[in-house]
């Protein structure tokens, strides 16, 4: 057990060191998904390799569809066990645009899965990579530059990182993560501060309840905490029929009611769609959001190796 404690120390030390840094960059606060429960690596690096096979996900999201300058994003996620099912590695590429602002994130994930017996395991993971941010104020000038705007085109690249923990048993899974140590918020100065206190904290849990031989009911929630803002959460209920068709509904606190549908075209290939209907004060300013996800899981089986799952 001491060697596992040492592993944790070695993984967390770089993060503690980074917490004393600061940088000047533009970015956007948080990456929002509705279908994070299908691929945990989207919000938690500790999930890398948890499928015990090479897994590839493509996700496109149009937030507040039809609103000019509204957020739009594309995400590519790849993760797989590496040499041993106890070690997982992954690649994460995310592009997002909001009005004149655009950021591209490229990161790698590394996870270690500690078997606990009886199909249970505990994982911890790191995420490290680069974040490129760009703001094109020239596009707002319509050919008439404004002398009061000093930097009409801003661009910069800097290091970014995150970490997480993940637990899984046969019916229950839970994870805690800080996906990014960089606090990203749009402002006129295109600046961002790295503050170890002001970070996005995510806590996810899901329980799978068999209903006879054909159905599985999966309630879950995601808590989202950011200092100086009210605690936010998603509450989800999904039903899966014969591991082929999944449907469900999600409530995002004072923001939207979401409808989810996933179809397994083959045991490996999945197509999923989510429709977010805005509610409350958000509905006065925003329109519905659409999210589509394609996922392929290669059913590669290790020989003479015991999986942590």
C-alpha positions in Angstrom: 0.0 0.0 0.0 2.9 2.4 0.7 4.0 2.2 -3.0 0.5 3.4 -4.0 0.7 6.3 -1.6 4.0 7.3 -3.1 2.4 7.2 -6.6 -0.2 9.7 -5.4 2.5 11.9 -3.9 4.4 12.0 -7.2 1.3 12.8 -9.2 0.0 15.6 -7.0 3.3 17.3 -6.3 3.5 19.0 -9.8 -0.1 20.3 -9.3 0.8 21.8 -5.9 3.9 23.5 -7.5 1.8 24.9 -10.4 -0.7 26.4 -7.9 1.8 29.1 -7.2 2.0 30.2 -10.8 0.1 33.0 -12.7 -0.4 33.8 -16.3 -2.0 36.3 -18.7 -4.3 34.5 -21.1 -7.8 34.7 -22.4 -10.0 31.7 -22.2 -13.5 30.6 -21.4 -14.7 29.4 -18.0 -15.4 25.7 -18.1 -16.3 23.3 -20.9 -19.9 22.3 -20.8 -21.3 18.9 -22.0 -24.6 17.2 -21.5 -23.5 13.6 -22.5 -20.5 13.4 -20.1 -21.9 10.2 -18.5 -21.2 8.3 -21.7 -17.4 9.0 -21.7 -16.0 10.0 -18.3 -12.7 11.2 -19.8 -14.5 14.3 -21.0 -14.6 15.7 -17.5 -12.1 13.4 -15.6 -8.6 12.3 -16.6 -8.7 9.4 -14.1 -11.2 7.7 -16.5 -8.6 7.1 -19.2 -8.4 3.4 -20.0 -11.4 2.6 -17.8 -13.2 1.0 -20.8 -10.4 -1.6 -21.0 -10.3 -1.0 -24.7 -9.4 1.7 -27.1 -12.2 4.3 -27.0 -12.7 7.2 -29.4 -15.4 9.9 -29.0 -16.3 12.8 -31.3 -18.7 15.4 -29.9 -20.2 18.6 -31.5 -22.2 21.1 -29.5 -24.2 24.1 -30.6 -25.1 26.0 -27.5 -28.1 28.4 -27.7 -28.6 27.6 -31.4 -29.5 30.5 -33.6 -28.0 33.2 -31.4 -25.3 35.1 -33.1 -21.9 34.6 -31.5 -23.2 31.8 -29.2 -20.8 29.1 -28.0 -19.9 26.3 -30.4 -17.5 23.5 -29.7 -16.0 20.3 -31.1 -14.2 17.7 -29.0 -12.1 14.6 -29.8 -11.3 12.2 -27.0 -9.2 9.0 -27.3 -8.1 6.8 -24.4 -6.9 3.3 -24.0 -5.1 0.9 -21.5 -1.3 1.1 -22.0 0.6 -2.2 -21.8 -1.3 -3.1 -18.7 -5.0 -2.4 -17.8 -3.8 -0.7 -14.7 -2.4 2.2 -16.7 -4.5 4.3 -19.0 -3.4 7.0 -21.4 -5.5 9.4 -23.5 -5.6 12.3 -25.9 -8.0 15.3 -25.6 -8.5 17.9 -28.3 -11.1 20.7 -27.8 -12.0 23.7 -29.9 -14.5 26.3 -28.8 -15.6 29.6 -30.2 -17.7 32.4 -28.6 -18.2 35.5 -30.7 -14.7 36.8 -31.6 -13.1 34.5 -29.1 -11.7 31.1 -29.8 -9.6 28.6 -27.8 -8.1 25.3 -28.7 -7.0 22.9 -26.0 -4.6 19.9 -26.6 -3.9 17.6 -23.7 -2.9 14.2 -22.7 -4.4 12.1 -19.9 -2.6 9.6 -17.7 -4.4 7.4 -15.2 -3.5 4.6 -12.8 -6.2 2.0 -11.9 -5.8 0.4 -8.5 -7.7 -2.9 -8.3 -9.7 -3.4 -5.1 -11.1 -6.8 -5.7 -14.7 -8.0 -6.6 -14.8 -5.9 -9.8 -13.9 -2.7 -8.0 -11.1 -0.3 -8.6 -9.9 3.2 -7.7 -8.2 5.4 -10.2 -6.3 8.7 -10.1 -5.2 10.7 -13.1 -3.4 13.7 -14.5 -4.2 15.9 -17.4 -1.5 18.1 -19.0 -1.2 20.0 -22.3 -1.4 23.4 -24.0 -4.1 26.0 -24.3 -4.2 28.4 -27.3 -6.5 31.4 -27.1 -7.3 34.0 -29.7 -9.5 37.1 -29.8 -10.2 38.7 -33.2 -11.5 42.2 -32.4 -10.8 43.2 -36.0 -13.9 41.3 -37.1 -16.0 43.8 -35.1 -14.6 46.9 -36.9 -16.2 46.2 -40.3 -13.2 47.7 -42.1 -13.1 50.8 -39.8 -10.4 50.2 -37.1 -11.1 51.8 -33.8 -8.0 53.6 -32.4 -9.3 53.1 -28.9 -8.9 49.4 -29.3 -5.2 48.8 -28.7 -5.0 45.1 -29.4 -7.3 44.2 -32.2 -5.9 40.7 -32.5 -4.9 38.8 -29.4 -3.3 35.4 -29.4 -1.4 33.3 -26.9 -0.5 29.8 -25.8 0.3 28.5 -22.4 0.5 25.3 -20.3 -2.6 23.9 -18.7 -3.3 20.9 -16.4 -5.9 19.1 -14.4 -6.4 16.1 -12.2 -9.1 13.7 -10.9 -10.1 10.6 -9.0 -12.5 7.9 -10.0 -14.1 4.8 -8.3 -16.0 2.1 -10.1 -17.8 -1.1 -8.9 -20.2 -3.3 -10.8 -23.2 -1.0 -10.2 -21.8 2.2 -8.9 -19.3 4.8 -10.1 -18.1 8.2 -8.8 -15.5 10.7 -9.6 -14.1 14.0 -8.5 -12.0 16.2 -10.8 -10.6 19.7 -11.4 -10.4 19.6 -15.3 -8.4 22.8 -15.6 -6.1 24.8 -13.2 -6.6 27.8 -15.4 -9.6 30.0 -14.6 -11.0 31.0 -17.9 -13.3 34.1 -18.2 -13.8 36.4 -21.0 -13.0 40.1 -20.4 -11.9 43.1 -22.3 -8.2 42.7 -21.2 -8.0 39.1 -22.4 -6.4 38.1 -19.2 -6.8 35.2 -16.8 -5.3 34.5 -13.4 -4.3 31.1 -12.0 -5.7 30.9 -8.5 -5.6 27.6 -6.6 -8.8 28.5 -4.8 -10.9 29.7 -7.7 -11.1 26.4 -9.6 -13.9 24.4 -11.2 -14.7 21.4 -9.0 -16.7 18.6 -10.5 -18.3 15.7 -8.5 -20.0 12.9 -10.5 -21.9 9.8 -9.3 -24.0 7.2 -11.0 -25.8 4.1 -9.9 -27.0 1.3 -12.3 -30.2 -0.5 -11.2 -31.3 -3.6 -13.2 -35.0 -3.8 -13.9 -35.6 -7.4 -15.0 -33.5 -8.9 -17.8 -34.0 -6.1 -20.4 -33.8 -2.7 -18.7 -31.3 -0.8 -16.6 -32.2 2.4 -14.8 -29.2 4.7 -14.2 -29.8 7.8 -12.0 -26.8 10.2 -11.7 -25.8 13.7 -10.7 -23.0 16.1 -11.4 -22.2 18.8 -8.8 -20.3 21.9 -10.1 -18.7 24.3 -7.7 -16.8 27.5 -8.5 -16.0 30.0 -5.8 -18.2 33.1 -5.5 -21.0 31.5 -7.6 -24.0 29.4 -6.5 -23.5 25.6 -6.4 -24.8 24.2 -9.6 -25.8 20.6 -10.4 -27.2 18.3 -13.1 -29.6 15.5 -12.1 -30.0 12.7 -14.8 -32.2 9.6 -15.2 -31.4 7.3 -18.0 -33.0 4.0 -19.0 -31.2 1.4 -21.2 -33.0 -1.4 -23.1 -30.9 -4.5 -23.8 -27.7 -2.4 -24.0 -28.9 -1.2 -27.3 -31.1 1.9 -26.8 -30.8 4.5 -24.0 -33.2 7.4 -23.3 -33.3 9.9 -20.5 -33.9 13.3 -19.1 -31.6 15.7 -17.2 -32.3 18.8 -15.2 -29.6 21.5 -15.1 -30.2 23.8 -12.1 -32.1 26.9 -13.2 -30.7 26.6 -16.8 -32.3 23.8 -18.8 -34.2 20.5 -19.1 -32.2 18.1 -21.3 -33.4 15.1 -23.3 -30.9 12.4 -24.2 -31.1 9.5 -26.7 -28.3 7.0 -27.5 -28.4 4.1 -29.9 -25.8 1.3 -30.2 -25.7 0.6 -33.9 -23.2 -2.3 -33.1 -21.8 -3.4 -29.7 -18.9 -1.1 -30.5 -20.4 1.9 -32.3 -22.7 4.4 -30.5 -24.6 7.5 -31.8 -26.0 9.8 -29.2 -28.0 13.1 -29.2 -28.9 15.6 -26.5 -31.4 18.5 -26.7 -31.2 21.2 -24.0 -34.3 23.2 -23.5 -33.6 26.5 -21.6 -35.8 27.4 -18.6 -36.1 30.2 -16.1 -34.2 33.4 -16.7 -32.0 31.7 -19.2 -35.0 31.1 -21.5 -35.4 34.8 -21.9 -31.9 35.2 -23.4 -31.0 31.9 -24.9 -32.4 29.3 -27.3 -32.1 25.5 -27.3 -28.8 23.7 -27.5 -28.0 20.6 -29.6 -25.2 18.1 -28.9 -24.3 15.0 -31.0 -21.8 12.4 -30.1 -20.2 9.5 -32.0 -18.3 6.9 -30.0 -16.4 3.8 -31.0 -15.1 1.3 -28.5 -12.6 -1.3 -29.9 -13.4 -4.6 -28.1 -9.7 -5.5 -27.7 -9.1 -8.2 -25.1 -5.9 -8.6 -23.2 -4.5 -12.1 -22.8 -3.1 -13.4 -19.5 -3.8 -10.1 -17.8 -6.4 -9.4 -15.2 -8.4 -6.2 -15.8 -9.0 -3.8 -12.9 -12.7 -3.8 -13.8 
